[in-house]
C-alpha cells in the first residue's frame, strides 16, 4: 500500500486469523483498519489514519475493513478507473471485502 505514513500509521504482516479478527473488532478510534490475506492462511493488517487515496497491490480474494474514524468519515474503495465500488461507514463494524476489483483506498 502506498503511501503509508509510518510515524502514525502501521503495518503488521504475518498475523493469524484470530489476531486479525481481534484487531478488526478493536480498531482504534480515528483509524481505518484493513486486513488482506497473504495466500498462506496468514494476514497483513494496516491501520490508516490520514485521509488521502492510497494505491494497493497484491490484495486478492477476501479481506475485511473496519472504519472507526471520528464523525461520519466514510471510507471509499475504488476500482482501477477511480470509480467507487464500496463505501464503508464509520460505524466500527468489520465488513467483508473482495479485493479483486479494488485498486485504491480513500479513508475519508
N, CA, C and O atoms as a Tinker XYZ file with bonds, in Angstrom:
   432  protein
     1  N      0.858000   -1.162000    0.000000    73     2
     2  CA     0.000000    0.000000    0.000000    64     1     3
     3  C      0.906000    1.227000    0.000000    63     2     4     5
     4  O      1.928000    1.267000    0.685000    81     3
     5  N      0.514000    2.205000   -0.770000    73     3     6
     6  CA     1.328000    3.405000   -0.864000    64     5     7
     7  C      0.417000    4.607000   -1.151000    63     6     8     9
     8  O     -0.508000    4.495000   -1.955000    81     7
     9  N      0.662000    5.742000   -0.511000    73     7    10
    10  CA     1.661000    5.997000    0.541000    64     9    11
    11  C      1.153000    5.556000    1.916000    63    10    12    13
    12  O     -0.049000    5.398000    2.132000    81    11
    13  N      2.094000    5.364000    2.830000    73    11    14
    14  CA     1.792000    4.988000    4.201000    64    13    15
    15  C      2.710000    5.801000    5.104000    63    14    16    17
    16  O      3.927000    5.769000    4.925000    81    15
    17  N      2.156000    6.527000    6.067000    73    15    18
    18  CA     2.943000    7.341000    6.980000    64    17    19
    19  C      3.307000    6.499000    8.203000    63    18    20    21
    20  O      2.472000    6.280000    9.080000    81    19
    21  N      4.538000    6.036000    8.259000    73    19    22
    22  CA     4.954000    5.111000    9.317000    64    21    23
    23  C      5.041000    5.756000   10.697000    63    22    24    25
    24  O      5.190000    5.043000   11.690000    81    23
    25  N      4.952000    7.091000   10.790000    73    23    26
    26  CA     5.008000    7.737000   12.103000    64    25    27
    27  C      3.690000    7.608000   12.859000    63    26    28    29
    28  O      3.678000    7.671000   14.088000    81    27
    29  N      2.577000    7.427000   12.143000    73    27    30
    30  CA     1.262000    7.328000   12.775000    64    29    31
    31  C      0.543000    6.048000   12.349000    63    30    32    33
    32  O     -0.150000    5.421000   13.150000    81    31
    33  N      0.709000    5.676000   11.109000    73    31    34
    34  CA     0.015000    4.526000   10.565000    64    33    35
    35  C      0.877000    3.284000   10.734000    63    34    36    37
    36  O      2.091000    3.381000   10.916000    81    35
    37  N      0.246000    2.121000   10.672000    73    35    38
    38  CA     1.006000    0.913000   10.922000    64    37    39
    39  C      0.691000   -0.224000    9.983000    63    38    40    41
    40  O     -0.369000   -0.269000    9.358000    81    39
    41  N      1.648000   -1.157000    9.895000    73    39    42
    42  CA     1.507000   -2.381000    9.121000    64    41    43
    43  C      1.962000   -3.531000   10.001000    63    42    44    45
    44  O      3.024000   -3.466000   10.619000    81    43
    45  N      1.149000   -4.598000   10.059000    73    43    46
    46  CA     1.521000   -5.813000   10.783000    64    45    47
    47  C      1.356000   -6.997000    9.847000    63    46    48    49
    48  O      0.234000   -7.458000    9.637000    81    47
    49  N      2.447000   -7.501000    9.277000    73    47    50
    50  CA     2.346000   -8.676000    8.419000    64    49    51
    51  C      2.334000   -9.966000    9.229000    63    50    52    53
    52  O      2.702000   -9.988000   10.404000    81    51
    53  N      1.902000  -11.039000    8.575000    73    51    54
    54  CA     2.021000  -12.398000    9.101000    64    53    55
    55  C      1.275000  -12.621000   10.409000    63    54    56    57
    56  O      1.821000  -13.213000   11.339000    81    55
    57  N      0.029000  -12.152000   10.492000    73    55    58
    58  CA    -0.783000  -12.370000   11.697000    64    57    59
    59  C     -1.768000  -13.511000   11.456000    63    58    60    61
    60  O     -2.161000  -13.772000   10.320000    81    59
    61  N     -2.152000  -14.170000   12.509000    73    59    62
    62  CA    -3.099000  -15.277000   12.430000    64    61    63
    63  C     -4.515000  -14.742000   12.206000    63    62    64    65
    64  O     -4.763000  -13.541000   12.312000    81    63
    65  N     -5.425000  -15.645000   11.899000    73    63    66
    66  CA    -6.830000  -15.267000   11.725000    64    65    67
    67  C     -7.402000  -14.736000   13.034000    63    66    68    69
    68  O     -8.167000  -13.772000   13.027000    81    67
    69  N     -7.038000  -15.356000   14.158000    73    67    70
    70  CA    -7.532000  -14.881000   15.462000    64    69    71
    71  C     -7.031000  -13.472000   15.753000    63    70    72    73
    72  O     -7.790000  -12.641000   16.249000    81    71
    73  N     -5.765000  -13.189000   15.452000    73    71    74
    74  CA    -5.214000  -11.837000   15.656000    64    73    75
    75  C     -5.899000  -10.835000   14.730000    63    74    76    77
    76  O     -6.215000   -9.717000   15.136000    81    75
    77  N     -6.123000  -11.244000   13.489000    73    75    78
    78  CA    -6.819000  -10.365000   12.536000    64    77    79
    79  C     -8.205000  -10.011000   13.052000    63    78    80    81
    80  O     -8.592000   -8.843000   13.059000    81    79
    81  N     -8.950000  -11.023000   13.485000    73    79    82
    82  CA   -10.298000  -10.781000   13.989000    64    81    83
    83  C    -10.289000   -9.859000   15.195000    63    82    84    85
    84  O    -11.132000   -8.968000   15.303000    81    83
    85  N     -9.339000  -10.065000   16.107000    73    83    86
    86  CA    -9.235000   -9.209000   17.294000    64    85    87
    87  C     -8.978000   -7.756000   16.875000    63    86    88    89
    88  O     -9.646000   -6.839000   17.353000    81    87
    89  N     -8.016000   -7.558000   15.986000    73    87    90
    90  CA    -7.667000   -6.198000   15.550000    64    89    91
    91  C     -8.841000   -5.515000   14.846000    63    90    92    93
    92  O     -9.084000   -4.328000   15.063000    81    91
    93  N     -9.562000   -6.248000   14.013000    73    91    94
    94  CA   -10.704000   -5.655000   13.317000    64    93    95
    95  C    -11.831000   -5.309000   14.283000    63    94    96    97
    96  O    -12.558000   -4.339000   14.070000    81    95
    97  N    -11.976000   -6.094000   15.334000    73    95    98
    98  CA   -13.022000   -5.826000   16.330000    64    97    99
    99  C    -12.597000   -4.816000   17.388000    63    98   100   101
   100  O    -13.420000   -4.393000   18.200000    81    99
   101  N    -11.331000   -4.423000   17.391000    73    99   102
   102  CA   -10.802000   -3.437000   18.341000    64   101   103
   103  C     -9.995000   -2.370000   17.609000    63   102   104   105
   104  O     -8.940000   -1.946000   18.080000    81   103
   105  N    -10.496000   -1.942000   16.462000    73   103   106
   106  CA    -9.832000   -0.901000   15.679000    64   105   107
   107  C     -9.821000    0.388000   16.503000    63   106   108   109
   108  O    -10.869000    0.812000   16.990000    81   107
   109  N     -8.642000    1.023000   16.669000    73   107   110
   110  CA    -8.573000    2.232000   17.496000    64   109   111
   111  C     -9.406000    3.388000   16.931000    63   110   112   113
   112  O     -9.580000    3.504000   15.718000    81   111
   113  N     -9.906000    4.223000   17.808000    73   111   114
   114  CA   -10.664000    5.404000   17.399000    64   113   115
   115  C     -9.816000    6.267000   16.470000    63   114   116   117
   116  O     -8.639000    6.512000   16.735000    81   115
   117  N    -10.421000    6.718000   15.391000    73   115   118
   118  CA    -9.747000    7.583000   14.431000    64   117   119
   119  C     -9.080000    6.848000   13.281000    63   118   120   121
   120  O     -8.492000    7.482000   12.405000    81   119
   121  N     -9.161000    5.507000   13.265000    73   119   122
   122  CA    -8.452000    4.715000   12.261000    64   121   123
   123  C     -9.401000    3.947000   11.343000    63   122   124   125
   124  O    -10.545000    3.655000   11.690000    81   123
   125  N     -8.880000    3.635000   10.164000    73   123   126
   126  CA    -9.467000    2.659000    9.256000    64   125   127
   127  C     -8.546000    1.446000    9.313000    63   126   128   129
   128  O     -7.370000    1.547000    8.966000    81   127
   129  N     -9.066000    0.305000    9.745000    73   127   130
   130  CA    -8.270000   -0.914000    9.872000    64   129   131
   131  C     -8.595000   -1.825000    8.694000    63   130   132   133
   132  O     -9.759000   -2.095000    8.400000    81   131
   133  N     -7.549000   -2.288000    8.029000    73   131   134
   134  CA    -7.675000   -3.060000    6.798000    64   133   135
   135  C     -6.930000   -4.372000    6.945000    63   134   136   137
   136  O     -5.800000   -4.388000    7.433000    81   135
   137  N     -7.544000   -5.475000    6.531000    73   135   138
   138  CA    -6.899000   -6.789000    6.563000    64   137   139
   139  C     -6.898000   -7.384000    5.159000    63   138   140   141
   140  O     -7.920000   -7.398000    4.473000    81   139
   141  N     -5.726000   -7.876000    4.746000    73   139   142
   142  CA    -5.580000   -8.546000    3.449000    64   141   143
   143  C     -4.899000   -9.886000    3.672000    63   142   144   145
   144  O     -3.912000   -9.975000    4.403000    81   143
   145  N     -5.427000  -10.924000    3.041000    73   143   146
   146  CA    -4.827000  -12.246000    3.147000    64   145   147
   147  C     -3.498000  -12.304000    2.413000    63   146   148   149
   148  O     -3.282000  -11.593000    1.432000    81   147
   149  N     -2.611000  -13.160000    2.902000    73   147   150
   150  CA    -1.290000  -13.318000    2.287000    64   149   151
   151  C     -1.225000  -14.536000    1.360000    63   150   152   153
   152  O     -0.209000  -14.757000    0.702000    81   151
   153  N     -2.307000  -15.330000    1.304000    73   151   154
   154  CA    -2.322000  -16.506000    0.453000    64   153   155
   155  C     -1.825000  -17.771000    1.124000    63   154   156   157
   156  O     -1.805000  -18.839000    0.513000    81   155
   157  N     -1.416000  -17.650000    2.399000    73   155   158
   158  CA    -0.909000  -18.809000    3.137000    64   157   159
   159  C     -1.668000  -19.023000    4.442000    63   158   160   161
   160  O     -1.180000  -19.706000    5.343000    81   159
   161  N     -2.860000  -18.441000    4.543000    73   159   162
   162  CA    -3.642000  -18.545000    5.771000    64   161   163
   163  C     -3.312000  -17.466000    6.784000    63   162   164   165
   164  O     -3.968000  -17.379000    7.822000    81   163
   165  N     -2.321000  -16.651000    6.510000    73   163   166
   166  CA    -1.937000  -15.541000    7.372000    64   165   167
   167  C     -2.438000  -14.241000    6.746000    63   166   168   169
   168  O     -2.921000  -14.243000    5.614000    81   167
   169  N     -2.324000  -13.133000    7.478000    73   167   170
   170  CA    -2.890000  -11.865000    7.043000    64   169   171
   171  C     -1.925000  -10.718000    7.309000    63   170   172   173
   172  O     -1.058000  -10.801000    8.179000    81   171
   173  N     -2.095000   -9.645000    6.539000    73   171   174
   174  CA    -1.398000   -8.386000    6.792000    64   173   175
   175  C     -2.440000   -7.362000    7.202000    63   174   176   177
   176  O     -3.472000   -7.217000    6.547000    81   175
   177  N     -2.164000   -6.645000    8.299000    73   175   178
   178  CA    -3.072000   -5.623000    8.813000    64   177   179
   179  C     -2.484000   -4.238000    8.590000    63   178   180   181
   180  O     -1.280000   -4.025000    8.738000    81   179
   181  N     -3.342000   -3.312000    8.236000    73   179   182
   182  CA    -2.958000   -1.914000    8.045000    64   181   183
   183  C     -3.854000   -1.053000    8.918000    63   182   184   185
   184  O     -5.065000   -1.265000    8.972000    81   183
   185  N     -3.264000   -0.086000    9.600000    73   183   186
   186  CA    -4.026000    0.939000   10.323000    64   185   187
   187  C     -3.778000    2.260000    9.623000    63   186   188   189
   188  O     -2.660000    2.776000    9.618000    81   187
   189  N     -4.833000    2.804000    9.031000    73   187   190
   190  CA    -4.726000    4.052000    8.281000    64   189   191
   191  C     -5.341000    5.180000    9.083000    63   190   192   193
   192  O     -6.451000    5.058000    9.600000    81   191
   193  N     -4.617000    6.270000    9.180000    73   191   194
   194  CA    -5.073000    7.410000    9.969000    64   193   195
   195  C     -5.393000    8.615000    9.097000    63   194   196   197
   196  O     -6.424000    9.264000    9.274000    81   195
   197  N     -4.512000    8.908000    8.162000    73   195   198
   198  CA    -4.656000   10.120000    7.364000    64   197   199
   199  C     -5.575000    9.919000    6.163000    63   198   200   201
   200  O     -5.631000    8.839000    5.574000    81   199
   201  N     -6.296000   10.988000    5.816000    73   199   202
   202  CA    -7.089000   10.990000    4.594000    64   201   203
   203  C     -6.144000   11.022000    3.396000    63   202   204   205
   204  O     -4.976000   11.389000    3.523000    81   203
   205  N     -6.650000   10.643000    2.262000    73   203   206
   206  CA    -5.859000   10.650000    1.036000    64   205   207
   207  C     -5.837000    9.269000    0.405000    63   206   208   209
   208  O     -5.721000    8.255000    1.092000    81   207
   209  N     -5.948000    9.250000   -0.882000    73   207   210
   210  CA    -6.030000    7.991000   -1.613000    64   209   211
   211  C     -4.721000    7.216000   -1.551000    63   210   212   213
   212  O     -3.640000    7.789000   -1.681000    81   211
   213  N     -4.833000    5.907000   -1.352000    73   211   214
   214  CA    -3.683000    5.007000   -1.381000    64   213   215
   215  C     -3.876000    3.998000   -2.503000    63   214   216   217
   216  O     -4.994000    3.560000   -2.770000    81   215
   217  N     -2.790000    3.637000   -3.149000    73   215   218
   218  CA    -2.801000    2.547000   -4.115000    64   217   219
   219  C     -2.535000    1.256000   -3.367000    63   218   220   221
   220  O     -1.703000    1.212000   -2.460000    81   219
   221  N     -3.248000    0.203000   -3.752000    73   219   222
   222  CA    -2.992000   -1.095000   -3.136000    64   221   223
   223  C     -2.502000   -2.056000   -4.206000    63   222   224   225
   224  O     -2.818000   -1.911000   -5.386000    81   223
   225  N     -1.724000   -3.040000   -3.774000    73   223   226
   226  CA    -1.223000   -4.048000   -4.701000    64   225   227
   227  C     -1.085000   -5.370000   -3.954000    63   226   228   229
   228  O     -0.810000   -5.396000   -2.754000    81   227
   229  N     -1.279000   -6.449000   -4.673000    73   227   230
   230  CA    -1.251000   -7.799000   -4.105000    64   229   231
   231  C     -2.364000   -8.032000   -3.092000    63   230   232   233
   232  O     -2.211000   -8.871000   -2.204000    81   231
   233  N     -3.463000   -7.323000   -3.199000    73   231   234
   234  CA    -4.654000   -7.574000   -2.385000    64   233   235
   235  C     -5.601000   -8.388000   -3.260000    63   234   236   237
   236  O     -6.231000   -7.843000   -4.166000    81   235
   237  N     -5.704000   -9.673000   -2.999000    73   235   238
   238  CA    -6.541000  -10.547000   -3.813000    64   237   239
   239  C     -7.479000  -11.342000   -2.925000    63   238   240   241
   240  O     -7.161000  -11.633000   -1.772000    81   239
   241  N     -8.632000  -11.690000   -3.468000    73   239   242
   242  CA    -9.563000  -12.513000   -2.716000    64   241   243
   243  C    -10.248000  -11.752000   -1.603000    63   242   244   245
   244  O    -10.457000  -10.542000   -1.687000    81   243
   245  N    -10.597000  -12.492000   -0.548000    73   243   246
   246  CA   -11.364000  -11.924000    0.562000    64   245   247
   247  C    -10.473000  -11.221000    1.573000    63   246   248   249
   248  O     -9.324000  -11.605000    1.792000    81   247
   249  N    -11.024000  -10.192000    2.179000    73   247   250
   250  CA   -10.370000   -9.450000    3.250000    64   249   251
   251  C    -11.440000   -8.773000    4.085000    63   250   252   253
   252  O    -12.616000   -9.129000    4.006000    81   251
   253  N    -11.035000   -7.805000    4.880000    73   251   254
   254  CA   -12.001000   -7.114000    5.732000    64   253   255
   255  C    -11.515000   -5.711000    6.057000    63   254   256   257
   256  O    -10.324000   -5.409000    5.992000    81   255
   257  N    -12.486000   -4.855000    6.412000    73   255   258
   258  CA   -12.211000   -3.459000    6.756000    64   257   259
   259  C    -13.114000   -3.067000    7.915000    63   258   260   261
   260  O    -14.299000   -3.402000    7.926000    81   259
   261  N    -12.551000   -2.351000    8.898000    73   259   262
   262  CA   -13.327000   -1.727000    9.967000    64   261   263
   263  C    -13.016000   -0.237000    9.952000    63   262   264   265
   264  O    -11.852000    0.161000    9.984000    81   263
   265  N    -14.053000    0.578000    9.904000    73   263   266
   266  CA   -13.891000    2.028000    9.891000    64   265   267
   267  C    -14.303000    2.582000   11.250000    63   266   268   269
   268  O    -15.490000    2.636000   11.572000    81   267
   269  N    -13.318000    2.994000   12.044000    73   267   270
   270  CA   -13.587000    3.584000   13.360000    64   269   271
   271  C    -13.121000    5.036000   13.393000    63   270   272   273
   272  O    -12.648000    5.524000   14.419000    81   271
   273  N    -13.261000    5.720000   12.255000    73   271   274
   274  CA   -12.894000    7.124000   12.200000    64   273   275
   275  C    -13.952000    7.963000   12.911000    63   274   276   277
   276  O    -15.098000    7.542000   13.071000    81   275
   277  N    -13.549000    9.134000   13.325000    73   275   278
   278  CA   -14.463000   10.011000   14.034000    64   277   279
   279  C    -15.423000   10.690000   13.062000    63   278   280   281
   280  O    -15.144000   10.805000   11.869000    81   279
   281  N    -16.539000   11.129000   13.586000    73   279   282
   282  CA   -17.529000   11.802000   12.751000    64   281   283
   283  C    -18.157000   10.826000   11.793000    63   282   284   285
   284  O    -18.408000    9.671000   12.139000    81   283
   285  N    -18.407000   11.278000   10.614000    73   283   286
   286  CA   -19.052000   10.429000    9.610000    64   285   287
   287  C    -18.135000   10.211000    8.411000    63   286   288   289
   288  O    -18.598000   10.215000    7.270000    81   287
   289  N    -16.843000   10.021000    8.656000    73   287   290
   290  CA   -15.857000    9.861000    7.587000    64   289   291
   291  C    -15.980000    8.467000    6.963000    63   290   292   293
   292  O    -15.414000    7.504000    7.480000    81   291
   293  N    -16.706000    8.361000    5.873000    73   291   294
   294  CA   -16.835000    7.093000    5.174000    64   293   295
   295  C    -15.587000    6.814000    4.352000    63   294   296   297
   296  O    -15.045000    7.705000    3.698000    81   295
   297  N    -15.142000    5.571000    4.395000    73   295   298
   298  CA   -14.020000    5.146000    3.564000    64   297   299
   299  C    -14.560000    4.696000    2.215000    63   298   300   301
   300  O    -15.649000    4.128000    2.130000    81   299
   301  N    -13.790000    4.954000    1.159000    73   299   302
   302  CA   -14.217000    4.571000   -0.181000    64   301   303
   303  C    -13.185000    3.645000   -0.811000    63   302   304   305
   304  O    -11.984000    3.914000   -0.773000    81   303
   305  N    -13.667000    2.557000   -1.386000    73   303   306
   306  CA   -12.827000    1.624000   -2.126000    64   305   307
   307  C    -13.123000    1.839000   -3.597000    63   306   308   309
   308  O    -14.287000    1.874000   -3.998000    81   307
   309  N    -12.074000    1.984000   -4.411000    73   307   310
   310  CA   -12.250000    2.354000   -5.819000    64   309   311
   311  C    -11.612000    1.329000   -6.743000    63   310   312   313
   312  O    -10.658000    0.643000   -6.375000    81   311
   313  N    -12.161000    1.238000   -7.958000    73   311   314
   314  CA   -11.599000    0.335000   -8.952000    64   313   315
   315  C    -10.454000    1.008000   -9.706000    63   314   316   317
   316  O    -10.043000    2.114000   -9.357000    81   315
   317  N     -9.943000    0.342000  -10.736000    73   315   318
   318  CA    -8.788000    0.865000  -11.472000    64   317   319
   319  C     -9.060000    2.178000  -12.182000    63   318   320   321
   320  O     -8.127000    2.901000  -12.530000    81   319
   321  N    -10.343000    2.496000  -12.401000    73   319   322
   322  CA   -10.708000    3.761000  -13.038000    64   321   323
   323  C    -11.050000    4.849000  -12.032000    63   322   324   325
   324  O    -11.463000    5.943000  -12.419000    81   323
   325  N    -10.883000    4.561000  -10.744000    73   323   326
   326  CA   -11.183000    5.536000   -9.701000    64   325   327
   327  C    -12.650000    5.623000   -9.347000    63   326   328   329
   328  O    -13.055000    6.545000   -8.638000    81   327
   329  N    -13.458000    4.691000   -9.819000    73   327   330
   330  CA   -14.892000    4.672000   -9.527000    64   329   331
   331  C    -15.123000    3.921000   -8.217000    63   330   332   333
   332  O    -14.581000    2.834000   -8.017000    81   331
   333  N    -15.921000    4.497000   -7.335000    73   331   334
   334  CA   -16.199000    3.890000   -6.033000    64   333   335
   335  C    -16.981000    2.589000   -6.226000    63   334   336   337
   336  O    -18.040000    2.574000   -6.854000    81   335
   337  N    -16.437000    1.494000   -5.674000    73   335   338
   338  CA   -17.117000    0.190000   -5.744000    64   337   339
   339  C    -17.702000   -0.206000   -4.391000    63   338   340   341
   340  O    -18.550000   -1.096000   -4.315000    81   339
   341  N    -17.252000    0.451000   -3.330000    73   339   342
   342  CA   -17.790000    0.171000   -1.995000    64   341   343
   343  C    -17.516000    1.354000   -1.081000    63   342   344   345
   344  O    -16.467000    1.991000   -1.167000    81   343
   345  N    -18.475000    1.641000   -0.204000    73   343   346
   346  CA   -18.324000    2.688000    0.801000    64   345   347
   347  C    -18.497000    2.045000    2.172000    63   346   348   349
   348  O    -19.466000    1.326000    2.414000    81   347
   349  N    -17.544000    2.313000    3.070000    73   347   350
   350  CA   -17.561000    1.725000    4.409000    64   349   351
   351  C    -17.892000    2.832000    5.412000    63   350   352   353
   352  O    -17.101000    3.761000    5.579000    81   351
   353  N    -19.044000    2.751000    6.083000    73   351   354
   354  CA   -19.419000    3.789000    7.042000    64   353   355
   355  C    -18.540000    3.744000    8.300000    63   354   356   357
   356  O    -17.949000    2.712000    8.619000    81   355
   357  N    -18.467000    4.862000    8.997000    73   355   358
   358  CA   -17.693000    4.963000   10.238000    64   357   359
   359  C    -18.529000    4.441000   11.399000    63   358   360   361
   360  O    -18.947000    5.209000   12.266000    81   359
   361  N    -18.773000    3.122000   11.413000    73   359   362
   362  CA   -19.621000    2.533000   12.446000    64   361   363
   363  C    -18.900000    1.490000   13.302000    63   362   364   365
   364  O    -19.530000    0.799000   14.103000    81   363
   365  N    -17.593000    1.379000   13.133000    73   363   366
   366  CA   -16.755000    0.490000   13.946000    64   365   367
   367  C    -17.205000   -0.973000   13.871000    63   366   368   369
   368  O    -17.190000   -1.685000   14.875000    81   367
   369  N    -17.608000   -1.414000   12.668000    73   367   370
   370  CA   -18.000000   -2.804000   12.437000    64   369   371
   371  C    -17.164000   -3.373000   11.294000    63   370   372   373
   372  O    -16.924000   -2.683000   10.304000    81   371
   373  N    -16.720000   -4.622000   11.418000    73   371   374
   374  CA   -15.975000   -5.237000   10.314000    64   373   375
   375  C    -16.879000   -5.529000    9.118000    63   374   376   377
   376  O    -18.007000   -5.997000    9.277000    81   375
   377  N    -16.374000   -5.251000    7.934000    73   375   378
   378  CA   -17.065000   -5.548000    6.683000    64   377   379
   379  C    -16.180000   -6.451000    5.837000    63   378   380   381
   380  O    -14.979000   -6.213000    5.715000    81   379
   381  N    -16.769000   -7.478000    5.259000    73   379   382
   382  CA   -16.058000   -8.383000    4.356000    64   381   383
   383  C    -15.877000   -7.666000    3.025000    63   382   384   385
   384  O    -16.804000   -7.039000    2.512000    81   383
   385  N    -14.675000   -7.765000    2.477000    73   383   386
   386  CA   -14.336000   -7.104000    1.220000    64   385   387
   387  C    -13.736000   -8.129000    0.271000    63   386   388   389
   388  O    -12.986000   -9.007000    0.698000    81   387
   389  N    -14.060000   -8.026000   -1.010000    73   387   390
   390  CA   -13.391000   -8.823000   -2.033000    64   389   391
   391  C    -12.494000   -7.881000   -2.825000    63   390   392   393
   392  O    -12.964000   -7.027000   -3.576000    81   391
   393  N    -11.200000   -8.059000   -2.638000    73   391   394
   394  CA   -10.207000   -7.102000   -3.117000    64   393   395
   395  C     -9.987000   -7.115000   -4.621000    63   394   396   397
   396  O     -9.404000   -6.170000   -5.152000    81   395
   397  N    -10.428000   -8.139000   -5.323000    73   395   398
   398  CA   -10.083000   -8.271000   -6.743000    64   397   399
   399  C    -10.431000   -7.036000   -7.574000    63   398   400   401
   400  O     -9.701000   -6.704000   -8.508000    81   399
   401  N    -11.523000   -6.354000   -7.255000    73   399   402
   402  CA   -11.933000   -5.170000   -8.030000    64   401   403
   403  C    -11.397000   -3.864000   -7.447000    63   402   404   405
   404  O    -11.615000   -2.799000   -8.024000    81   403
   405  N    -10.697000   -3.929000   -6.306000    73   403   406
   406  CA   -10.261000   -2.711000   -5.616000    64   405   407
   407  C     -8.794000   -2.419000   -5.938000    63   406   408   409
   408  O     -7.920000   -3.273000   -5.797000    81   407
   409  N     -8.559000   -1.180000   -6.375000    73   407   410
   410  CA    -7.194000   -0.732000   -6.686000    64   409   411
   411  C     -6.759000    0.411000   -5.760000    63   410   412   413
   412  O     -5.565000    0.646000   -5.574000    81   411
   413  N     -7.735000    1.117000   -5.182000    73   411   414
   414  CA    -7.432000    2.277000   -4.339000    64   413   415
   415  C     -8.300000    2.281000   -3.090000    63   414   416   417
   416  O     -9.448000    1.838000   -3.113000    81   415
   417  N     -7.733000    2.790000   -1.998000    73   415   418
   418  CA    -8.478000    3.019000   -0.748000    64   417   419
   419  C     -8.353000    4.497000   -0.428000    63   418   420   421
   420  O     -7.254000    5.051000   -0.429000    81   419
   421  N     -9.480000    5.130000   -0.155000    73   419   422
   422  CA    -9.511000    6.524000    0.295000    64   421   423
   423  C    -10.216000    6.533000    1.658000    63   422   424   425
   424  O    -11.443000    6.452000    1.714000    81   423
   425  N     -9.450000    6.632000    2.765000    73   423   426
   426  CA   -10.035000    6.509000    4.099000    64   425   427
   427  C    -11.123000    7.524000    4.421000    63   426   428   429
   428  O    -12.031000    7.208000    5.190000    81   427
   429  N    -11.068000    8.726000    3.865000    73   427   430
   430  CA   -12.096000    9.706000    4.223000    64   429   431
   431  C    -12.255000   10.776000    3.163000    63   430   432
   432  O    -13.081000   11.676000    3.313000    81   431
